[in-house]
Amino acid sequence: MTFIKLTTSACALVLTLSALPADAGSNRVLIEQLGRDNAAALAQSGHRQRVTITQRGRANLSLNTQDGARNRVVVGQSGCNNLSDTAQGGRRNIAGVAQFGCHNDATVSQAGRRNAVGVIQAGRGNTATTSQRGTGNVAVIIQD
């Protein structure tokens, strides 16, 4: 069963969900968007995938792709024109992205098992790109 909970408050919302097959066992998505012109798109296949997206402000975009099992993504964006793009394949990968300010971009790619990425960006115009392959990799990026 796929569980989707969508919460909005006085905002223009664009949401695209694709590739949520009927057999996507217990995948979960929670999206909260406050502000205007925020958008989220995601594709999940496999089982026990989790995505949580919170966006506040204006024109923030979160793109997420998950394939495999028990992968986790948490995205928090506040400000304007921030982009978060995550792609996970494999098992038990974790990605967390927090962006505050405007025009920040974070791209995370994970393939393998038990990889972890944390990205925190504050201010304006920061870019972070991480790519993990294999098992047990850890990356932390903090930019101001």
N, CA, C and O atoms as a GROMACS GRO file, in nm:
protein
  576
    1MET      N    1   0.083  -0.118   0.000
    1MET     CA    2   0.000   0.000   0.000
    1MET      C    3   0.088   0.124   0.000
    1MET      O    4   0.189   0.129   0.070
    2THR      N    5   0.050   0.222  -0.078
    2THR     CA    6   0.120   0.349  -0.080
    2THR      C    7   0.039   0.451  -0.002
    2THR      O    8  -0.081   0.465  -0.023
    3PHE      N    9   0.105   0.522   0.089
    3PHE     CA   10   0.040   0.621   0.172
    3PHE      C   11   0.090   0.758   0.131
    3PHE      O   12   0.211   0.782   0.129
    4ILE      N   13  -0.002   0.848   0.099
    4ILE     CA   14   0.036   0.984   0.063
    4ILE      C   15  -0.047   1.080   0.145
    4ILE      O   16  -0.170   1.074   0.147
    5LYS      N   17   0.022   1.170   0.214
    5LYS     CA   18  -0.047   1.274   0.289
    5LYS      C   19   0.003   1.408   0.237
    5LYS      O   20   0.124   1.431   0.232
    6LEU      N   21  -0.088   1.494   0.198
    6LEU     CA   22  -0.052   1.623   0.141
    6LEU      C   23  -0.117   1.732   0.223
    6LEU      O   24  -0.239   1.732   0.242
    7THR      N   25  -0.036   1.825   0.271
    7THR     CA   26  -0.087   1.935   0.350
    7THR      C   27  -0.046   2.066   0.285
    7THR      O   28   0.071   2.086   0.253
    8THR      N   29  -0.141   2.154   0.264
    8THR     CA   30  -0.110   2.286   0.207
    8THR      C   31  -0.186   2.392   0.284
    8THR      O   32  -0.286   2.364   0.350
    9SER      N   33  -0.136   2.513   0.276
    9SER     CA   34  -0.204   2.624   0.340
    9SER      C   35  -0.184   2.748   0.256
    9SER      O   36  -0.073   2.801   0.247
   10ALA      N   37  -0.290   2.794   0.194
   10ALA     CA   38  -0.291   2.918   0.117
   10ALA      C   39  -0.173   2.927   0.021
   10ALA      O   40  -0.100   3.026   0.021
   11CYS      N   41  -0.153   2.825  -0.061
   11CYS     CA   42  -0.042   2.828  -0.155
   11CYS      C   43  -0.084   2.770  -0.288
   11CYS      O   44  -0.175   2.687  -0.297
   12ALA      N   45  -0.017   2.815  -0.391
   12ALA     CA   46  -0.034   2.751  -0.522
   12ALA      C   47   0.052   2.626  -0.519
   12ALA      O   48   0.168   2.631  -0.479
   13LEU      N   49  -0.003   2.515  -0.560
   13LEU     CA   50   0.065   2.387  -0.546
   13LEU      C   51   0.069   2.315  -0.679
   13LEU      O   52  -0.032   2.300  -0.747
   14VAL      N   53   0.188   2.270  -0.716
   14VAL     CA   54   0.205   2.183  -0.831
   14VAL      C   55   0.268   2.056  -0.779
   14VAL      O   56   0.377   2.061  -0.721
   15LEU      N   57   0.203   1.943  -0.798
   15LEU     CA   58   0.254   1.817  -0.746
   15LEU      C   59   0.238   1.711  -0.853
   15LEU      O   60   0.130   1.694  -0.910
   16THR      N   61   0.346   1.640  -0.881
   16THR     CA   62   0.342   1.531  -0.976
   16THR      C   63   0.392   1.405  -0.908
   16THR      O   64   0.503   1.403  -0.855
   17LEU      N   65   0.311   1.302  -0.908
   17LEU     CA   66   0.352   1.173  -0.856
   17LEU      C   67   0.350   1.075  -0.972
   17LEU      O   68   0.250   1.064  -1.044
   18SER      N   69   0.459   1.004  -0.990
   18SER     CA   70   0.462   0.905  -1.097
   18SER      C   71   0.526   0.778  -1.047
   18SER      O   72   0.593   0.777  -0.944
   19ALA      N   73   0.505   0.672  -1.119
   19ALA     CA   74   0.565   0.542  -1.089
   19ALA      C   75   0.536   0.496  -0.948
   19ALA      O   76   0.625   0.447  -0.878
   20LEU      N   77   0.414   0.511  -0.905
   20LEU     CA   78   0.373   0.457  -0.776
   20LEU      C   79   0.290   0.332  -0.805
   20LEU      O   80   0.167   0.337  -0.802
   21PRO      N   81   0.356   0.219  -0.832
   21PRO     CA   82   0.283   0.100  -0.871
   21PRO      C   83   0.199   0.044  -0.758
   21PRO      O   84   0.224   0.069  -0.640
   22ALA      N   85   0.100  -0.032  -0.796
   22ALA     CA   86   0.010  -0.091  -0.696
   22ALA      C   87   0.086  -0.185  -0.602
   22ALA      O   88   0.043  -0.206  -0.489
   23ASP      N   89   0.197  -0.242  -0.648
   23ASP     CA   90   0.271  -0.334  -0.564
   23ASP      C   91   0.385  -0.267  -0.487
   23ASP      O   92   0.472  -0.336  -0.433
   24ALA      N   93   0.386  -0.136  -0.481
   24ALA     CA   94   0.491  -0.064  -0.408
   24ALA      C   95   0.464  -0.078  -0.259
   24ALA      O   96   0.407   0.011  -0.196
   25GLY      N   97   0.505  -0.191  -0.204
   25GLY     CA   98   0.471  -0.227  -0.068
   25GLY      C   99   0.513  -0.125   0.036
   25GLY      O  100   0.632  -0.100   0.054
   26SER      N  101   0.419  -0.067   0.101
   26SER     CA  102   0.434   0.023   0.214
   26SER      C  103   0.530   0.140   0.192
   26SER      O  104   0.599   0.181   0.285
   27ASN      N  105   0.537   0.193   0.072
   27ASN     CA  106   0.611   0.317   0.048
   27ASN      C  107   0.530   0.432   0.108
   27ASN      O  108   0.407   0.428   0.109
   28ARG      N  109   0.603   0.537   0.157
   28ARG     CA  110   0.534   0.649   0.220
   28ARG      C  111   0.589   0.781   0.172
   28ARG      O  112   0.709   0.798   0.150
   29VAL      N  113   0.497   0.876   0.155
   29VAL     CA  114   0.532   1.011   0.111
   29VAL      C  115   0.456   1.110   0.198
   29VAL      O  116   0.336   1.096   0.220
   30LEU      N  117   0.527   1.211   0.249
   30LEU     CA  118   0.463   1.322   0.320
   30LEU      C  119   0.517   1.451   0.260
   30LEU      O  120   0.638   1.474   0.260
   31ILE      N  121   0.428   1.535   0.210
   31ILE     CA  122   0.468   1.661   0.148
   31ILE      C  123   0.389   1.774   0.214
   31ILE      O  124   0.266   1.770   0.219
   32GLU      N  125   0.462   1.874   0.262
   32GLU     CA  126   0.399   1.994   0.317
   32GLU      C  127   0.459   2.114   0.246
   32GLU      O  128   0.581   2.132   0.246
   33GLN      N  129   0.374   2.196   0.188
   33GLN     CA  130   0.422   2.314   0.116
   33GLN      C  131   0.342   2.436   0.161
   33GLN      O  132   0.219   2.438   0.155
   34LEU      N  133   0.415   2.537   0.205
   34LEU     CA  134   0.356   2.663   0.248
   34LEU      C  135   0.422   2.774   0.168
   34LEU      O  136   0.545   2.776   0.156
   35GLY      N  137   0.345   2.864   0.116
   35GLY     CA  138   0.400   2.969   0.032
   35GLY      C  139   0.334   2.962  -0.103
   35GLY      O  140   0.215   2.933  -0.114
   36ARG      N  141   0.412   2.990  -0.209
   36ARG     CA  142   0.351   2.982  -0.342
   36ARG      C  143   0.452   2.930  -0.443
   36ARG      O  144   0.573   2.948  -0.430
   37ASP      N  145   0.397   2.865  -0.544
   37ASP     CA  146   0.474   2.814  -0.658
   37ASP      C  147   0.580   2.712  -0.618
   37ASP      O  148   0.679   2.696  -0.690
   38ASN      N  149   0.563   2.643  -0.507
   38ASN     CA  150   0.653   2.533  -0.471
   38ASN      C  151   0.607   2.408  -0.545
   38ASN      O  152   0.488   2.391  -0.571
   39ALA      N  153   0.702   2.319  -0.578
   39ALA     CA  154   0.667   2.198  -0.651
   39ALA      C  155   0.749   2.080  -0.601
   39ALA      O  156   0.862   2.096  -0.554
   40ALA      N  157   0.690   1.962  -0.611
   40ALA     CA  158   0.759   1.838  -0.574
   40ALA      C  159   0.721   1.731  -0.675
   40ALA      O  160   0.605   1.721  -0.715
   41ALA      N  161   0.820   1.652  -0.715
   41ALA     CA  162   0.795   1.538  -0.804
   41ALA      C  163   0.872   1.420  -0.750
   41ALA      O  164   0.986   1.434  -0.706
   42LEU      N  165   0.810   1.302  -0.754
   42LEU     CA  166   0.881   1.186  -0.705
   42LEU      C  167   0.837   1.061  -0.778
   42LEU      O  168   0.726   1.051  -0.831
   43ALA      N  169   0.929   0.964  -0.779
   43ALA     CA  170   0.903   0.831  -0.831
   43ALA      C  171   0.959   0.730  -0.733
   43ALA      O  172   1.074   0.741  -0.692
   44GLN      N  173   0.877   0.632  -0.695
   44GLN     CA  174   0.921   0.529  -0.603
   44GLN      C  175   0.891   0.392  -0.662
   44GLN      O  176   0.783   0.369  -0.717
   45SER      N  177   0.987   0.302  -0.650
   45SER     CA  178   0.962   0.161  -0.678
   45SER      C  179   1.037   0.080  -0.574
   45SER      O  180   1.136   0.127  -0.517
   46GLY      N  181   0.992  -0.039  -0.550
   46GLY     CA  182   1.050  -0.118  -0.442
   46GLY      C  183   0.957  -0.118  -0.323
   46GLY      O  184   0.836  -0.106  -0.339
   47HIS      N  185   1.014  -0.132  -0.204
   47HIS     CA  186   0.928  -0.135  -0.086
   47HIS      C  187   0.993  -0.064   0.033
   47HIS      O  188   1.115  -0.054   0.044
   48ARG      N  189   0.906  -0.015   0.120
   48ARG     CA  190   0.944   0.055   0.242
   48ARG      C  191   1.032   0.178   0.217
   48ARG      O  192   1.122   0.208   0.296
   49GLN      N  193   1.006   0.246   0.109
   49GLN     CA  194   1.074   0.373   0.080
   49GLN      C  195   1.002   0.484   0.157
   49GLN      O  196   0.881   0.475   0.180
   50ARG      N  197   1.076   0.588   0.196
   50ARG     CA  198   1.016   0.700   0.268
   50ARG      C  199   1.068   0.832   0.212
   50ARG      O  200   1.189   0.849   0.190
   51VAL      N  201   0.977   0.925   0.187
   51VAL     CA  202   1.013   1.061   0.146
   51VAL      C  203   0.932   1.159   0.229
   51VAL      O  204   0.809   1.147   0.238
   52THR      N  205   1.000   1.257   0.290
   52THR     CA  206   0.935   1.366   0.361
   52THR      C  207   0.988   1.496   0.304
   52THR      O  208   1.109   1.518   0.303
   53ILE      N  209   0.899   1.582   0.257
   53ILE     CA  210   0.937   1.709   0.197
   53ILE      C  211   0.859   1.821   0.266
   53ILE      O  212   0.736   1.816   0.274
   54THR      N  213   0.932   1.921   0.314
   54THR     CA  214   0.869   2.042   0.369
   54THR      C  215   0.929   2.161   0.296
   54THR      O  216   1.051   2.181   0.296
   55GLN      N  217   0.844   2.240   0.234
   55GLN     CA  218   0.891   2.358   0.161
   55GLN      C  219   0.810   2.480   0.204
   55GLN      O  220   0.687   2.478   0.209
   56ARG      N  221   0.885   2.586   0.236
   56ARG     CA  222   0.822   2.712   0.275
   56ARG      C  223   0.886   2.822   0.193
   56ARG      O  224   1.007   2.822   0.171
   57GLY      N  225   0.806   2.914   0.148
   57GLY     CA  226   0.860   3.024   0.070
   57GLY      C  227   0.801   3.023  -0.069
   57GLY      O  228   0.682   3.002  -0.089
   58ARG      N  229   0.890   3.047  -0.167
   58ARG     CA  230   0.842   3.068  -0.304
   58ARG      C  231   0.932   2.995  -0.404
   58ARG      O  232   1.054   3.003  -0.397
   59ALA      N  233   0.868   2.924  -0.496
   59ALA     CA  234   0.934   2.863  -0.612
   59ALA      C  235   1.046   2.766  -0.576
   59ALA      O  236   1.149   2.762  -0.643
   60ASN      N  237   1.026   2.688  -0.470
   60ASN     CA  238   1.121   2.583  -0.436
   60ASN      C  239   1.080   2.455  -0.508
   60ASN      O  240   0.961   2.432  -0.530
   61LEU      N  241   1.178   2.373  -0.545
   61LEU     CA  242   1.151   2.250  -0.619
   61LEU      C  243   1.226   2.134  -0.557
   61LEU      O  244   1.345   2.145  -0.528
   62SER      N  245   1.156   2.022  -0.536
   62SER     CA  246   1.218   1.901  -0.485
   62SER      C  247   1.187   1.786  -0.580
   62SER      O  248   1.071   1.756  -0.605
   63LEU      N  249   1.292   1.721  -0.632
   63LEU     CA  250   1.280   1.606  -0.721
   63LEU      C  251   1.340   1.485  -0.650
   63LEU      O  252   1.451   1.494  -0.596
   64ASN      N  253   1.269   1.373  -0.650
   64ASN     CA  254   1.314   1.256  -0.574
   64ASN      C  255   1.282   1.128  -0.651
   64ASN      O  256   1.170   1.109  -0.700
   65THR      N  257   1.382   1.040  -0.660
   65THR     CA  258   1.365   0.909  -0.721
   65THR      C  259   1.422   0.804  -0.627
   65THR      O  260   1.534   0.816  -0.578
   66GLN      N  261   1.343   0.699  -0.602
   66GLN     CA  262   1.388   0.590  -0.516
   66GLN      C  263   1.359   0.456  -0.582
   66GLN      O  264   1.250   0.435  -0.636
   67ASP      N  265   1.457   0.366  -0.577
   67ASP     CA  266   1.442   0.231  -0.628
   67ASP      C  267   1.518   0.138  -0.534
   67ASP      O  268   1.634   0.164  -0.503
   68GLY      N  269   1.455   0.033  -0.490
   68GLY     CA  270   1.521  -0.058  -0.398
   68GLY      C  271   1.435  -0.081  -0.275
   68GLY      O  272   1.315  -0.105  -0.286
   69ALA      N  273   1.498  -0.073  -0.158
   69ALA     CA  274   1.425  -0.100  -0.035
   69ALA      C  275   1.478  -0.016   0.081
   69ALA      O  276   1.599   0.000   0.097
   70ARG      N  277   1.387   0.035   0.160
   70ARG     CA  278   1.418   0.104   0.285
   70ARG      C  279   1.510   0.224   0.270
   70ARG      O  280   1.589   0.253   0.360
   71ASN      N  281   1.501   0.293   0.159
   71ASN     CA  282   1.574   0.419   0.143
   71ASN      C  283   1.493   0.531   0.206
   71ASN      O  284   1.371   0.524   0.213
   72ARG      N  285   1.562   0.636   0.253
   72ARG     CA  286   1.497   0.747   0.322
   72ARG      C  287   1.547   0.880   0.267
   72ARG      O  288   1.667   0.897   0.244
   73VAL      N  289   1.455   0.974   0.246
   73VAL     CA  290   1.490   1.111   0.207
   73VAL      C  291   1.408   1.207   0.292
   73VAL      O  292   1.287   1.190   0.307
   74VAL      N  293   1.476   1.307   0.347
   74VAL     CA  294   1.409   1.417   0.416
   74VAL      C  295   1.462   1.546   0.355
   74VAL      O  296   1.583   1.569   0.353
   75VAL      N  297   1.371   1.631   0.306
   75VAL     CA  298   1.408   1.759   0.244
   75VAL      C  299   1.333   1.870   0.315
   75VAL      O  300   1.211   1.863   0.333
   76GLY      N  301   1.406   1.974   0.356
   76GLY     CA  302   1.346   2.095   0.410
   76GLY      C  303   1.404   2.214   0.336
   76GLY      O  304   1.525   2.234   0.334
   77GLN      N  305   1.317   2.293   0.275
   77GLN     CA  306   1.363   2.411   0.202
   77GLN      C  307   1.280   2.531   0.244
   77GLN      O  308   1.157   2.525   0.251
   78SER      N  309   1.349   2.640   0.271
   78SER     CA  310   1.283   2.763   0.311
   78SER      C  311   1.352   2.878   0.239
   78SER      O  312   1.474   2.889   0.240
   79GLY      N  313   1.273   2.963   0.177
   79GLY     CA  314   1.330   3.074   0.101
   79GLY      C  315   1.272   3.074  -0.038
   79GLY      O  316   1.151   3.055  -0.056
   80CYS      N  317   1.358   3.095  -0.138
   80CYS     CA  318   1.307   3.105  -0.274
   80CYS      C  319   1.402   3.041  -0.375
   80CYS      O  320   1.525   3.050  -0.363
   81ASN      N  321   1.343   2.976  -0.474
   81ASN     CA  322   1.416   2.920  -0.587
   81ASN      C  323   1.526   2.822  -0.546
   81ASN      O  324   1.632   2.819  -0.608
   82ASN      N  325   1.501   2.742  -0.444
   82ASN     CA  326   1.594   2.636  -0.405
   82ASN      C  327   1.557   2.508  -0.480
   82ASN      O  328   1.440   2.482  -0.507
   83LEU      N  329   1.659   2.428  -0.513
   83LEU     CA  330   1.640   2.302  -0.583
   83LEU      C  331   1.705   2.190  -0.505
   83LEU      O  332   1.823   2.199  -0.468
   84SER      N  333   1.631   2.083  -0.480
   84SER     CA  334   1.685   1.961  -0.422
   84SER      C  335   1.651   1.846  -0.517
   84SER      O  336   1.536   1.828  -0.555
   85ASP      N  337   1.754   1.769  -0.556
   85ASP     CA  338   1.736   1.658  -0.650
   85ASP      C  339   1.805   1.536  -0.592
   85ASP      O  340   1.927   1.532  -0.583
   86THR      N  341   1.728   1.435  -0.552
   86THR     CA  342   1.786   1.315  -0.493
   86THR      C  343   1.750   1.192  -0.576
   86THR      O  344   1.638   1.180  -0.627
   87ALA      N  345   1.845   1.101  -0.589
   87ALA     CA  346   1.823   0.973  -0.657
   87ALA      C  347   1.886   0.864  -0.572
   87ALA      O  348   2.006   0.870  -0.541
   88GLN      N  349   1.807   0.765  -0.535
   88GLN     CA  350   1.856   0.656  -0.452
   88GLN      C  351   1.825   0.522  -0.518
   88GLN      O  352   1.714   0.499  -0.566
   89GLY      N  353   1.924   0.434  -0.518
   89GLY     CA  354   1.906   0.297  -0.563
   89GLY      C  355   1.979   0.207  -0.466
   89GLY      O  356   2.089   0.240  -0.420
   90GLY      N  357   1.922   0.094  -0.435
   90GLY     CA  358   1.986   0.005  -0.340
   90GLY      C  359   1.902  -0.010  -0.215
   90GLY      O  360   1.779  -0.007  -0.220
   91ARG      N  361   1.971  -0.026  -0.102
   91ARG     CA  362   1.902  -0.053   0.023
   91ARG      C  363   1.957   0.033   0.138
   91ARG      O  364   2.077   0.053   0.152
   92ARG      N  365   1.863   0.082   0.217
   92ARG     CA  366   1.896   0.150   0.343
   92ARG      C  367   1.989   0.270   0.327
   92ARG      O  368   2.076   0.294   0.411
   93ASN      N  369   1.972   0.346   0.220
   93ASN     CA  370   2.044   0.472   0.203
   93ASN      C  371   1.963   0.583   0.269
   93ASN      O  372   1.840   0.578   0.273
   94ILE      N  373   2.033   0.684   0.320
   94ILE     CA  374   1.968   0.797   0.387
   94ILE      C  375   2.022   0.927   0.329
   94ILE      O  376   2.144   0.944   0.316
   95ALA      N  377   1.932   1.019   0.294
   95ALA     CA  378   1.973   1.152   0.247
   95ALA      C  379   1.888   1.257   0.318
   95ALA      O  380   1.766   1.247   0.324
   96GLY      N  381   1.956   1.359   0.371
   96GLY     CA  382   1.889   1.472   0.433
   96GLY      C  383   1.939   1.601   0.372
   96GLY      O  384   2.060   1.623   0.364
   97VAL      N  385   1.848   1.687   0.328
   97VAL     CA  386   1.884   1.814   0.266
   97VAL      C  387   1.805   1.925   0.336
   97VAL      O  388   1.683   1.920   0.344
   98ALA      N  389   1.878   2.027   0.385
   98ALA     CA  390   1.816   2.145   0.445
   98ALA      C  391   1.874   2.268   0.376
   98ALA      O  392   1.996   2.288   0.376
   99GLN      N  393   1.788   2.349   0.317
   99GLN     CA  394   1.834   2.469   0.247
   99GLN      C  395   1.753   2.589   0.293
   99GLN      O  396   1.630   2.586   0.298
  100PHE      N  397   1.825   2.696   0.328
  100PHE     CA  398   1.765   2.818   0.376
  100PHE      C  399   1.822   2.933   0.294
  100PHE      O  400   1.943   2.941   0.277
  101GLY      N  401   1.738   3.021   0.245
  101GLY     CA  402   1.785   3.130   0.162
  101GLY      C  403   1.730   3.116   0.022
  101GLY      O  404   1.620   3.064   0.002
  102CYS      N  405   1.807   3.162  -0.075
  102CYS     CA  406   1.760   3.161  -0.214
  102CYS      C  407   1.866   3.108  -0.309
  102CYS      O  408   1.986   3.124  -0.287
  103HIS      N  409   1.820   3.044  -0.414
  103HIS     CA  410   1.905   2.996  -0.524
  103HIS      C  411   2.011   2.897  -0.480
  103HIS      O  412   2.124   2.902  -0.528
  104ASN      N  413   1.976   2.808  -0.388
  104ASN     CA  414   2.067   2.701  -0.347
  104ASN      C  415   2.027   2.573  -0.421
  104ASN      O  416   1.909   2.546  -0.442
  105ASP      N  417   2.128   2.495  -0.462
  105ASP     CA  418   2.105   2.370  -0.534
  105ASP      C  419   2.177   2.256  -0.462
  105ASP      O  420   2.295   2.267  -0.429
  106ALA      N  421   2.106   2.146  -0.439
  106ALA     CA  422   2.166   2.026  -0.382
  106ALA      C  423   2.128   1.906  -0.467
  106ALA      O  424   2.010   1.883  -0.495
  107THR      N  425   2.229   1.830  -0.509
  107THR     CA  426   2.207   1.708  -0.587
  107THR      C  427   2.273   1.592  -0.515
  107THR      O  428   2.392   1.597  -0.484
  108VAL      N  429   2.195   1.487  -0.488
  108VAL     CA  430   2.245   1.370  -0.416
  108VAL      C  431   2.214   1.246  -0.499
  108VAL      O  432   2.100   1.226  -0.542
  109SER      N  433   2.316   1.164  -0.521
  109SER     CA  434   2.299   1.036  -0.589
  109SER      C  435   2.359   0.927  -0.501
  109SER      O  436   2.475   0.936  -0.460
  110GLN      N  437   2.280   0.824  -0.473
  110GLN     CA  438   2.326   0.713  -0.389
  110GLN      C  439   2.290   0.580  -0.454
  110GLN      O  440   2.176   0.559  -0.496
  111ALA      N  441   2.388   0.491  -0.462
  111ALA     CA  442   2.365   0.356  -0.512
  111ALA      C  443   2.444   0.260  -0.424
  111ALA      O  444   2.563   0.283  -0.399
  112GLY      N  445   2.382   0.157  -0.377
  112GLY     CA  446   2.450   0.064  -0.290
  112GLY      C  447   2.372   0.043  -0.162
  112GLY      O  448   2.249   0.040  -0.163
  113ARG      N  449   2.447   0.030  -0.052
  113ARG     CA  450   2.383  -0.001   0.076
  113ARG      C  451   2.438   0.086   0.188
  113ARG      O  452   2.558   0.114   0.195
  114ARG      N  453   2.346   0.128   0.274
  114ARG     CA  454   2.382   0.196   0.398
  114ARG      C  455   2.474   0.317   0.378
  114ARG      O  456   2.568   0.338   0.454
  115ASN      N  457   2.446   0.396   0.275
  115ASN     CA  458   2.516   0.522   0.254
  115ASN      C  459   2.436   0.634   0.320
  115ASN      O  460   2.314   0.624   0.332
  116ALA      N  461   2.505   0.741   0.362
  116ALA     CA  462   2.437   0.853   0.428
  116ALA      C  463   2.494   0.985   0.378
  116ALA      O  464   2.616   1.001   0.365
  117VAL      N  465   2.405   1.080   0.351
  117VAL     CA  466   2.443   1.215   0.309
  117VAL      C  467   2.361   1.316   0.388
  117VAL      O  468   2.240   1.300   0.405
  118GLY      N  469   2.430   1.420   0.438
  118GLY     CA  470   2.363   1.533   0.500
  118GLY      C  471   2.412   1.661   0.434
  118GLY      O  472   2.533   1.686   0.427
  119VAL      N  473   2.319   1.743   0.386
  119VAL     CA  474   2.354   1.870   0.322
  119VAL      C  475   2.278   1.981   0.392
  119VAL      O  476   2.156   1.976   0.405
  120ILE      N  477   2.352   2.082   0.439
  120ILE     CA  478   2.291   2.202   0.496
  120ILE      C  479   2.350   2.322   0.422
  120ILE      O  480   2.471   2.340   0.419
  121GLN      N  481   2.262   2.402   0.363
  121GLN     CA  482   2.307   2.521   0.291
  121GLN      C  483   2.223   2.640   0.335
  121GLN      O  484   2.100   2.634   0.340
  122ALA      N  485   2.292   2.749   0.367
  122ALA     CA  486   2.224   2.871   0.409
  122ALA      C  487   2.280   2.987   0.329
  122ALA      O  488   2.398   2.987   0.291
  123GLY      N  489   2.198   3.085   0.305
  123GLY     CA  490   2.245   3.200   0.230
  123GLY      C  491   2.196   3.195   0.087
  123GLY      O  492   2.082   3.157   0.060
  124ARG      N  493   2.284   3.232  -0.003
  124ARG     CA  494   2.243   3.249  -0.142
  124ARG      C  495   2.344   3.186  -0.237
  124ARG      O  496   2.464   3.204  -0.221
  125GLY      N  497   2.293   3.112  -0.335
  125GLY     CA  498   2.376   3.065  -0.445
  125GLY      C  499   2.471   2.951  -0.415
  125GLY      O  500   2.572   2.937  -0.484
  126ASN      N  501   2.444   2.871  -0.314
  126ASN     CA  502   2.529   2.756  -0.284
  126ASN      C  503   2.493   2.638  -0.373
  126ASN      O  504   2.377   2.621  -0.411
  127THR      N  505   2.593   2.555  -0.406
  127THR     CA  506   2.572   2.433  -0.483
  127THR      C  507   2.646   2.318  -0.416
  127THR      O  508   2.764   2.331  -0.383
  128ALA      N  509   2.576   2.207  -0.395
  128ALA     CA  510   2.638   2.087  -0.339
  128ALA      C  511   2.598   1.969  -0.426
  128ALA      O  512   2.480   1.949  -0.456
  129THR      N  513   2.697   1.889  -0.466
  129THR     CA  514   2.672   1.768  -0.544
  129THR      C  515   2.747   1.653  -0.480
  129THR      O  516   2.868   1.660  -0.460
  130THR      N  517   2.674   1.545  -0.446
  130THR     CA  518   2.737   1.427  -0.388
  130THR      C  519   2.694   1.304  -0.465
  130THR      O  520   2.580   1.293  -0.510
  131SER      N  521   2.788   1.210  -0.479
  131SER     CA  522   2.759   1.083  -0.544
  131SER      C  523   2.826   0.972  -0.462
  131SER      O  524   2.946   0.976  -0.438
  132GLN      N  525   2.747   0.876  -0.420
  132GLN     CA  526   2.798   0.766  -0.338
  132GLN      C  527   2.767   0.633  -0.406
  132GLN      O  528   2.656   0.610  -0.453
  133ARG      N  529   2.868   0.546  -0.411
  133ARG     CA  530   2.853   0.412  -0.465
  133ARG      C  531   2.916   0.314  -0.366
  133ARG      O  532   3.017   0.346  -0.304
  134GLY      N  533   2.857   0.198  -0.352
  134GLY     CA  534   2.915   0.099  -0.263
  134GLY      C  535   2.840   0.091  -0.132
  134GLY      O  536   2.718   0.108  -0.127
  135THR      N  537   2.914   0.064  -0.025
  135THR     CA  538   2.854   0.038   0.106
  135THR      C  539   2.917   0.125   0.214
  135THR      O  540   3.040   0.137   0.222
  136GLY      N  541   2.832   0.186   0.297
  136GLY     CA  542   2.879   0.252   0.418
  136GLY      C  543   2.948   0.386   0.400
  136GLY      O  544   3.024   0.427   0.487
  137ASN      N  545   2.923   0.454   0.291
  137ASN     CA  546   2.982   0.586   0.271
  137ASN      C  547   2.904   0.691   0.349
  137ASN      O  548   2.782   0.680   0.364
  138VAL      N  549   2.975   0.794   0.400
  138VAL     CA  550   2.913   0.903   0.474
  138VAL      C  551   2.967   1.034   0.422
  138VAL      O  552   3.088   1.050   0.407
  139ALA      N  553   2.878   1.130   0.394
  139ALA     CA  554   2.920   1.263   0.350
  139ALA      C  555   2.835   1.368   0.423
  139ALA      O  556   2.713   1.352   0.435
  140VAL      N  557   2.900   1.473   0.470
  140VAL     CA  558   2.831   1.586   0.532
  140VAL      C  559   2.882   1.712   0.466
  140VAL      O  560   3.003   1.734   0.457
  141ILE      N  561   2.791   1.796   0.418
  141ILE     CA  562   2.826   1.922   0.353
  141ILE      C  563   2.751   2.033   0.424
  141ILE      O  564   2.628   2.029   0.434
  142ILE      N  565   2.824   2.133   0.472
  142ILE     CA  566   2.764   2.250   0.534
  142ILE      C  567   2.820   2.374   0.467
  142ILE      O  568   2.942   2.394   0.464
  143GLN      N  569   2.732   2.457   0.412
  143GLN     CA  570   2.776   2.578   0.343
  143GLN      C  571   2.692   2.696   0.389
  143GLN      O  572   2.571   2.685   0.409
  144ASP      N  573   2.759   2.810   0.404
  144ASP     CA  574   2.690   2.933   0.443
  144ASP      C  575   2.730   3.042   0.348
  144ASP      O  576   2.683   3.156   0.361
   0.00000   0.00000   0.00000
